[in-house]
Every structure is written in structure tokens, then in C-alpha cells.
Amino acid sequence: MTVLLVFLAIAYVLTWSLWFASTGIASPIARAVVFNLGVFVPGILSLAMTAWTGGRDGVAKLLRTLVKWDVSVRWYVFAAGYMFSIKVLAALIHRAAFGVWPRFGDLPVVLLFGATAVSWLTGGQAGEELGWRGFALPRLAATFGLGAASVVLGVVWACWHLPLFFLPGFDTFNQSFPQYLLQVVAVSVAMAWLWGNTRGSLFLTMLLHAAVNNTKDIVPSADPAAVSPWTLSHSAVAWITAALLWASAVFFLRTMPKPS
């Protein structure tokens, strides 16, 4: 547990330092490099600490999970379609409850899934997944069990993003962090459920992560009237989405596999 706490402390300090530093860089390219280096801190740090605690064999074992593709097709379907299905259902509930459709995103569905595929296959989520599901989740699960670990990690994962709610220029600026926290913890439970059912495949958790990032705005949850990260969202879609995510999370927690 000491190793994990050191990992989390360093990950927070380095990522937050890089993100705040990026806001003072004039060059767009240099700013993007520094910012994305912060995004990849958990993954880079997980490799360094795995090398320290487990040597070359430990690093090789961790890296193999990035290409652990030989799982049932149903897990690919779940990973790619989970958030999309939640959002479509949220739109239907909104229509039934309020008599009008919510606002839909501007991009065609095919582009959303195309962006998901590109981000996934180019390793866009590796920087986070190596750290969160590759390094932190197994260690938390060994202490708390996979279900409780998924909730704890969800809080850690959400709070790691906190600076992005205070930095102008990001789509999370001034959005409701409590509402975001609620959703991310539920998504963390879904990701742990997928991770456990695919024998620790980061290949599949990266697909789910990419799909969440790229398909969530088919029905946007952002609150146009948001003025502070500490307020609750006024977006009905956001609350319907959170309710659906948690209804799913309850099922996942009740059927969470035992970590191998």
C-alpha cells in the first residue's frame, strides 16, 4: 500500500504541475506537449515504479496487458457501446419525462466511433490506463476487493482531473465537479468490471475509456449556465446519465468478478 500511496502522490504532483505550467506557455505546440505529458504521467510513473518493485519481468507483464486482445467479442461490444447506449437511453428518458428531445451533438455517430477507434488503436488512453487500471487497481483490489477498489479508484481518478475544472479553455471549465465525480466513480466501476472479466486486459479498458471520451457528447451533459465547479449541475441530461450509470454500477458491483 505504501508503494501505491507514493505512486498516487507523485502522479498528482507531476500532472497538476505540468497542467498548470502549460497555461503559461505561449506556443500552442509546446503547450500541448507539456499538457499531454501531464496526461501520460500515471502511465510513465507506473512503468518506473513497476521496474523498481518488479524489475524487467514486472514491466513486461504490465506491458502485455496493453495488447491482451484475445477475449470474447461481447466484451468489445460492451466496451465500444456502453456509454453510447447510456446516452441514447438518457435521451429517450428525457423525451418521455419532459416531452422534448434533449440537444444532440453536432458530429455524426460514425465520426464519434471513428474517433474512438483511432484514439484506442493509437494508444491514446495508455497514459492513464497503465497507471489506473494497470498499476493502481490490482493493488487496491488486493486490499479491498475489486468492487470497493473500483469505487476508491473512481474518486482518485476523478479528483486527478480537478484542475481542468478551473483552467479556462477546457470543456470542463466551471462545470459541476460533484456531478462529474458522481459519473466518473460509476464509470470506474464499469471499467473494473470489464477489467476483471477480461483477465486484466488494458486493451479493452482502453477501448471503453476511448468510447466514453468520444461518444458521451452524442447527448451533451454540459451545463451552459455553469459558473463554478463546486455547484450542482442544472442539466437534466447530466442527472439522467448519472442515474443510469449508477443503476448499471449497482449491477456491476453485485456481479464483480474475483481478481485473479
C-alpha positions as CSV (number, residue, x, y, z in Angstrom):
1,M,0.0,0.0,0.0
2,T,2.9,2.3,0.7
3,V,4.1,1.9,-2.9
4,L,0.6,2.8,-4.2
5,L,0.4,5.9,-2.0
6,V,3.7,7.1,-3.3
7,F,2.5,6.5,-6.8
8,L,-0.6,8.5,-6.3
9,A,1.1,11.4,-4.6
10,I,3.8,11.7,-7.3
11,A,1.1,11.3,-10.1
12,Y,-0.9,14.2,-8.6
13,V,2.0,16.5,-8.1
14,L,3.6,15.9,-11.5
15,T,0.4,16.0,-13.5
16,W,-1.0,19.1,-11.8
17,S,2.3,20.9,-12.1
18,L,2.5,20.2,-15.8
19,W,-1.1,21.2,-16.4
20,F,-0.8,24.5,-14.6
21,A,2.6,25.1,-16.2
22,S,1.1,24.6,-19.7
23,T,-1.3,27.5,-19.2
24,G,1.7,29.9,-19.2
25,I,3.3,28.7,-22.4
26,A,2.7,30.9,-25.5
27,S,3.4,28.3,-28.2
28,P,0.4,26.1,-28.9
29,I,2.6,23.2,-29.8
30,A,4.7,23.4,-26.7
31,R,1.7,24.0,-24.6
32,A,0.1,20.8,-26.0
33,V,3.2,18.8,-25.4
34,V,3.5,19.9,-21.8
35,F,-0.2,19.3,-21.1
36,N,-0.2,15.8,-22.7
37,L,2.9,14.9,-20.8
38,G,0.9,15.5,-17.7
39,V,-1.8,13.2,-19.1
40,F,0.7,10.4,-19.5
41,V,2.3,10.8,-16.1
42,P,0.3,7.9,-14.5
43,G,1.4,5.5,-17.2
44,I,5.0,6.6,-17.2
45,L,5.2,6.5,-13.4
46,S,3.5,3.1,-13.3
47,L,6.3,1.7,-15.6
48,A,9.0,3.3,-13.5
49,M,7.6,2.0,-10.2
50,T,6.9,-1.4,-11.6
51,A,10.5,-1.6,-12.7
52,W,11.6,-0.6,-9.2
53,T,9.4,-3.1,-7.4
54,G,9.2,-5.9,-10.0
55,G,12.1,-5.5,-12.3
56,R,12.1,-6.2,-16.0
57,D,9.7,-9.1,-15.7
58,G,7.2,-6.9,-13.9
59,V,7.4,-4.3,-16.7
60,A,7.0,-6.9,-19.4
61,K,3.9,-8.4,-17.6
62,L,2.4,-4.9,-17.3
63,L,3.0,-4.0,-20.9
64,R,1.5,-7.3,-22.2
65,T,-1.9,-6.2,-20.7
66,L,-1.9,-3.4,-23.3
67,V,-2.2,-6.0,-26.1
68,K,-4.3,-8.6,-24.3
69,W,-6.8,-8.8,-27.1
70,D,-7.9,-12.5,-27.1
71,V,-11.2,-12.1,-25.3
72,S,-14.8,-12.8,-26.3
73,V,-16.3,-10.4,-28.9
74,R,-19.1,-9.5,-26.4
75,W,-16.6,-7.5,-24.3
76,Y,-15.6,-5.5,-27.4
77,V,-19.2,-4.7,-28.0
78,F,-19.7,-3.7,-24.3
79,A,-16.6,-1.5,-24.3
80,A,-17.5,0.3,-27.5
81,G,-21.2,0.7,-26.9
82,Y,-21.7,1.1,-23.2
83,M,-21.6,4.9,-23.0
84,F,-23.3,5.3,-26.3
85,S,-26.2,3.1,-25.0
86,I,-26.4,5.1,-21.8
87,K,-26.7,8.4,-23.7
88,V,-29.3,7.1,-26.1
89,L,-31.4,5.8,-23.2
90,A,-30.9,9.1,-21.4
91,A,-32.3,10.9,-24.4
92,L,-35.3,8.6,-24.5
93,I,-36.0,9.2,-20.8
94,H,-35.6,12.9,-21.3
95,R,-38.2,12.8,-24.1
96,A,-40.6,10.8,-22.1
97,A,-40.2,12.9,-18.9
98,F,-40.2,16.4,-20.4
99,G,-41.9,16.0,-23.8
100,V,-39.0,17.2,-25.8
101,W,-35.7,15.8,-27.0
102,P,-32.5,17.0,-25.4
103,R,-29.9,18.7,-27.5
104,F,-27.9,16.2,-29.6
105,G,-24.2,16.7,-30.5
106,D,-23.2,18.1,-33.9
107,L,-20.9,15.3,-35.0
108,P,-22.3,12.2,-36.9
109,V,-22.3,9.0,-35.0
110,V,-19.8,7.4,-37.5
111,L,-17.3,10.1,-36.7
112,L,-17.7,9.5,-32.9
113,F,-16.9,5.8,-33.3
114,G,-14.2,6.6,-35.8
115,A,-12.5,8.9,-33.3
116,T,-12.9,6.2,-30.6
117,A,-11.2,3.6,-32.9
118,V,-8.3,6.0,-33.7
119,S,-7.7,7.0,-30.1
120,W,-7.9,3.4,-28.9
121,L,-5.6,1.9,-31.5
122,T,-3.0,4.6,-31.3
123,G,-2.8,4.1,-27.5
124,G,-4.3,7.4,-26.6
125,Q,-5.6,6.0,-23.3
126,A,-2.4,4.1,-22.4
127,G,-1.0,7.0,-20.3
128,E,-3.9,6.8,-17.9
129,E,-4.8,3.1,-18.1
130,L,-1.3,1.8,-17.4
131,G,-1.5,3.8,-14.2
132,W,-5.1,3.5,-13.0
133,R,-6.2,0.0,-14.1
134,G,-2.7,-1.4,-14.7
135,F,-0.9,-0.3,-11.5
136,A,-3.4,1.1,-9.0
137,L,-6.4,-1.2,-9.4
138,P,-4.7,-4.5,-8.8
139,R,-3.1,-3.2,-5.6
140,L,-6.3,-1.7,-4.3
141,A,-8.2,-4.8,-5.2
142,A,-5.7,-6.9,-3.2
143,T,-6.6,-4.9,-0.1
144,F,-10.3,-4.0,-0.5
145,G,-11.7,-6.4,-3.1
146,L,-12.4,-5.4,-6.7
147,G,-15.8,-3.7,-6.1
148,A,-14.6,-1.4,-3.3
149,A,-11.3,-0.8,-5.1
150,S,-13.2,0.4,-8.2
151,V,-15.1,3.0,-6.1
152,V,-11.9,4.2,-4.3
153,L,-10.1,4.4,-7.6
154,G,-13.0,6.3,-9.2
155,V,-12.7,9.0,-6.6
156,V,-8.9,9.2,-7.1
157,W,-9.3,9.2,-10.9
158,A,-12.0,12.0,-10.8
159,C,-10.0,14.2,-8.4
160,W,-6.9,13.9,-10.6
161,H,-8.9,15.8,-13.2
162,L,-9.8,18.6,-10.8
163,P,-7.5,21.3,-12.3
164,L,-9.3,21.1,-15.6
165,F,-12.4,22.5,-14.0
166,F,-10.6,25.7,-13.1
167,L,-8.5,26.2,-16.2
168,P,-10.2,28.3,-19.0
169,G,-10.1,26.7,-22.4
170,F,-11.2,23.2,-21.4
171,D,-14.7,21.9,-21.9
172,T,-14.9,21.1,-18.2
173,F,-14.2,24.7,-17.1
174,N,-16.7,25.8,-14.4
175,Q,-18.7,22.6,-15.0
176,S,-20.1,20.8,-11.9
177,F,-17.2,18.8,-10.3
178,P,-19.5,17.0,-7.8
179,Q,-21.7,15.8,-10.7
180,Y,-18.6,14.8,-12.7
181,L,-17.3,12.9,-9.6
182,L,-20.6,11.0,-9.4
183,Q,-20.4,9.9,-13.0
184,V,-16.7,9.1,-13.0
185,V,-17.0,6.8,-10.0
186,A,-19.8,4.9,-11.7
187,V,-17.7,4.6,-14.9
188,S,-14.8,3.4,-12.8
189,V,-16.9,0.6,-11.5
190,A,-17.9,-0.4,-15.1
191,M,-14.2,-0.3,-16.1
192,A,-13.2,-2.6,-13.2
193,W,-16.0,-5.0,-14.1
194,L,-14.7,-5.1,-17.6
195,W,-11.1,-5.4,-16.4
196,G,-12.0,-8.3,-14.2
197,N,-14.0,-10.2,-16.8
198,T,-11.2,-9.9,-19.4
199,R,-8.5,-11.1,-17.1
200,G,-6.9,-7.7,-16.7
201,S,-6.9,-6.6,-20.3
202,L,-5.9,-2.9,-20.6
203,F,-6.6,-3.3,-24.4
204,L,-10.3,-3.5,-23.5
205,T,-10.3,-0.8,-20.8
206,M,-8.6,1.5,-23.2
207,L,-11.4,0.9,-25.7
208,L,-14.0,1.6,-23.1
209,H,-12.1,4.7,-22.0
210,A,-11.8,5.9,-25.6
211,A,-15.5,5.3,-26.2
212,V,-16.6,7.2,-23.1
213,N,-14.5,10.2,-24.1
214,N,-15.6,10.2,-27.7
215,T,-19.3,9.1,-27.6
216,K,-20.5,10.9,-24.4
217,D,-21.3,14.1,-26.4
218,I,-23.9,12.4,-28.7
219,V,-26.2,13.9,-26.0
220,P,-24.1,16.5,-24.2
221,S,-24.4,16.9,-20.4
222,A,-22.6,20.2,-20.2
223,D,-24.5,23.0,-18.3
224,P,-24.3,26.2,-20.3
225,A,-25.2,28.2,-17.2
226,A,-22.4,26.8,-15.1
227,V,-20.4,29.4,-13.1
228,S,-18.5,27.4,-10.5
229,P,-17.0,23.8,-10.3
230,W,-18.5,23.4,-6.8
231,T,-22.1,24.0,-7.8
232,L,-24.5,21.2,-8.8
233,S,-25.4,20.8,-12.5
234,H,-28.7,22.2,-13.8
235,S,-28.5,19.8,-16.8
236,A,-31.3,17.2,-16.7
237,V,-29.3,15.1,-19.1
238,A,-26.4,15.0,-16.7
239,W,-28.6,13.8,-13.9
240,I,-30.4,11.2,-16.0
241,T,-27.0,10.0,-17.3
242,A,-25.6,9.7,-13.7
243,A,-28.7,7.8,-12.6
244,L,-28.3,5.3,-15.5
245,L,-24.6,4.9,-14.9
246,W,-25.2,4.2,-11.2
247,A,-28.1,1.7,-12.0
248,S,-25.5,-0.1,-14.1
249,A,-22.8,0.3,-11.5
250,V,-25.0,-1.4,-8.9
251,F,-25.4,-4.4,-11.2
252,F,-21.6,-4.4,-11.9
253,L,-20.8,-4.3,-8.1
254,R,-23.1,-7.2,-7.4
255,T,-21.6,-9.3,-10.2
256,M,-18.0,-8.1,-9.8
257,P,-15.5,-11.0,-10.6
258,K,-12.9,-12.0,-8.1
259,P,-9.5,-10.6,-9.1
260,S,-7.2,-13.3,-10.4
